[in-house]
Amino acid sequence: MAKRLTLDDLDHLSTGKRTRLHHLLYQYGPANGTGLFLPIDQGLEHGPRDFFANPASANPEYQLNLAVDGNYSGIVFQIGIAQKYMRQWAGKIPLIVKLNGKTEIPSDAESFSPCLASVEDAVALGADAVGYTLYVGSPAQDRDFAQWETVRRDAERLGMPTIIWAYPRGEAVDAKGGKESVWAIDYAARVAAEVGADVVKINFPTLSPSPSSPKPYDTMKFSPEEGVARVIASAGKTLVLISGGEREPDSELLEKARLSFEAGATGLIFGRNTWQRPYDEALTLMRELREIALGA
């Protein structure tokens, strides 16, 4: 099993960031330095369609109850949902405010998420971290970097940990093996570290080499453990959360969780794979994920 980063390894963090990350990783959820997070930003990113599988999940209180009953480390909301629902849940579950977002109506080639909230908004809501989507490789990457720089400076000033959703996107990425290739996700993890993220959220990379990827990725072969370990190594002193993505069979999801922790991931951020299920079924899965995290 690969060594997992702890807060003691991150001596560059400010007191405010260290305190908030300790809250997330050692006071809630598994509380052993790992994290389990429940994202519910899909209503903006995908519209209502993701809630059709489980109509009850359209109400954010469904996910809030799941996060508390499942003993999770935190929940992720966009600003409007956080303002409308978090007051009565304050202190029961940590909050991560997603600062930027977009709809899925434009194509991936046009990927750019404008800021919809500020770090100051997150502080006012009692958040323990902020999230920011960065589209690595998008034609709008220069605007993205400039917008991120403002977020980064505000977060440093206010002692707020930052989580970058590092997503490869755009025609240039597609031409070099695609957004799920090891090359693309490895590059995205390194970019998050380079631009100053405290935590990076990445997808689990596909394992087969793509001949269209840049050398040496075009011929490199990875076992599942090696693939995700390669990406985590590229993040350096940036904590890594592995995303669940679209819903998949339980056996595959649990195996992804085990491999991620064995490779040194700090945590998991699984949304649709949990809250698209009926409540009792979702809780059962969340408890299984928690057991994996506790054994990590």
N, C-alpha and C positions, 0 to 999 in steps of 0.2 A: 504494500500500500504506500502511495506517495505521501510525503510530508505535506500536511495542510498548513497554510499560513494561519498565524494567530495574531492578535493585536500586539503582542510583544515583538513580533517581527516587523511591525509597521511603526518604527520610531519617528517617522516623519510626520505623523498625524498630529493635528492640533488637539488641545484638550477637549474642545467641543465635539469634534468628530469622533474622538476616541470614546467619549462618554456615550454618545448616541449609538455608536456601533456596539459598544458593550451592552447597552440596553437591548438591542436587537438580537445579539448572538449569545448572550449569557444570562439574560433575565427573562426572556420569553422563548417560546418554542422549545426545541430540544435542550437549549441552555448549556450546550457543551462546546460552543464555538462554531457550531453549524447553524444554518438558517433554513427555514421553510416559509416561503412567501406565497401569498395568494393574489395574483394580479387580476384586476377587473377594469382594464382600460379598453376592452374589446368593443364596448358599446359605441365608442367614438371611432375606433380603428376599422370595425367591420359592420357597424350598424346593428340593428336588432337581430340579425339572422342567427348569431351564435346562441341566442337564448331560446330558439325554437326547440332545441333538443330537450330542454327542461324549462318550461315557461316560468316556473317559480324563480328561476335564477335572474330574471329581468329585474327583480327587486333587490337592490344592493344589500338589504338586510339579510337576504339568504346567504350571501358570501360572508357577511360579518358574523353571523351565527356560526357558520362553518369554521371560520378562522379561529373563533374563540373556543368552540367545542372541540375542534381538532388540535388545539394547543399549538397554533402556528406562531411564527416569529413576527409576522406583520402582514398588512394588506396594502395593496396598491390601488389608488384612485386618481382619476383626473380631478381637477380643482372643483368643478361644480358638484360632483357626487360627494367629495370630501366635505364641502361646506354644508351640504344638505343632510348628511347622514352621520357624520362622525361625532357630533356633540354628545349624544347619549351613550356613545361607545368610548369616550375618552378615558384612557387608562386601562381599558379592557384588552385592547389590541393595538400595537404600534402601527403608525400610519407612514406610508411612503407616498408622497405627492408626485405624480407624473407632471412635469412642467410643460412638455410639448406634445403635440399629437396632430393627426390628420385623418381624413376619411380615406377609404380605399378606392374612391372614385377615380382619382388620377392613376395613371399607370406607374409601375415601379420605376420606369425611366425618369419620371418626374418627382421622385421621392424627395420630400423635404417636409419636416415637421416644425411649424412655427411655434414659438412659445405662447402658451395660453395662461401661464401663471408664473410667478416669480418665487425666488427663494424666500423672500420676505413673507409671501402668502403661506408658504409651508411652515415657517416659524410660527406664524400667528395661529396655525391650526394644530400646533404641537407635534409636528412630524419629526420623525427620527432620521429621515433621509429624503432625498429628491431623486427622481428618475428623469433621464433625458435620452431620447432616441437619436442616435447618430447613424446616418446612412452612409456607410463606407463605400466609396466608389461611385456614388450618384453624381450626375452632372451638377447637382446643387451642393456638392461637398464643400466648396469654398464658403458659401453662405452658412452652411451647417457649422463649420469650424468657427466662424466669426460669432455666431449666436451662442455656441457652446462656451466660448471664451468669457462672455458676459456672465453666464451661469456659473462657470468655474470660479471666477473672481468673487462673485456674491457669496457663493458657498464657502469659500475660504474665509471671507470676512466674518461670516455668521456662524462658522463652526458646524456646517451642515454636510454630512457625507453625501457623495454623489454616486449614483449608479447609472452607468451608460448602457443603454440597450444598443449593443454594437451589431448592426445588421448590414451585411453586404447587399448592395442593390445596384441595379442599372445594367445597361447593355454591355458595358465593359466587363462587368463581373460575369454576366452570362456567357460572354465569349471566352472566358478563361476557366470554365469548369462549373460555374453556377454558384448561387448564394449558399448552398449547403455543402460545398466542397471543403475539404480540409484546408486547402490553400486560402479560400476566402474567409473562413471562420478564424483560422490562425492569424491572418492579416488583421482582421477586425479586433481580435483580442489584443494584439500588439498596439494597434492604433489607440485603443482605449487607455492603455498604460501610458503611451506617449503623450496624449493630450491631457492627462491629469485626473482620470477617473479614480475614485477610491474602490469602486466595485464595478465589475462588468458582467452584464447578462448576455449570454451567447447561446446559440442553438447547438445541439449535439451534432458534430460533423458527420457527414457521410464517410464511409470508410474506403470505398473503391477509388483508386487513382483516376484522374481524368487526364487524357492525353493533351487536352487543350489548356491545362493549368501551366503556369510558369515552372521552369525547372527550379529545384529538383522534384517538385510536387507531382509532375506528370508521370513519374515512374515509382514514387514512394508508395509502399504498402504498409498499412497499419492494422494491428489487431484493434478491437474495440477499445481496450484499455489504452493502447498506444496513441490512438487517434485523439481521444479527449485529453490525455496527459500532455500531448504535444501542444494543444491549444492552451491549456492551463499554464504550462511552462512559459509560453509566449507572453502571458499577462504579467509575469514577474511579481512585483509587490502590489498587485491589484487583485483583490478578492474576486473569485469567480462564482457566479450563479449560473446553473444550467437550466435552460428553458424547456418547457414541456411541448410547446407547439400545439398542433392539432391533436384531437383525441386519438388514442391508440389503445390496443389491447392491454389489459392489466399486466400481463407477463412481460411485455416489451417495456412498459413504463417502469415497472419495478426493477427490471434489469438495467435500464438506463440510469436509474437512481443509484443502484449499487456501483455501477462502473464509474459514475461521476464522482462519488465520494472516494472510491478506491484510488482514483487518479489525482485526488487532492482538491476537489471542488469544495468551496465553503458552503454552498447550499443549492437548493432547488427553488425554482419559481414556476410552479405548475398551476395553470388556471383552468382552461377548458377541460383538461383531463380530470379535474376534480368536480368543479361546480356544474358541469353539464349533466351530472348524474343525480338520481334521486338522493335525498338527504342522507339516509342511513347508509346507502352504498358509497356515497362520497366520503362519509366519516370513516367507514371501514378502510377505504383506500388511504385516506390521510393518516390513519393510525399506523398502517403498514409502512408508509413513507417515513413517519416519525421514528419507527423502530429501526429502520435502516440508518437514519441520521444519528440516532443514539448510539449505534454500534460503530459509527465511523471514527 
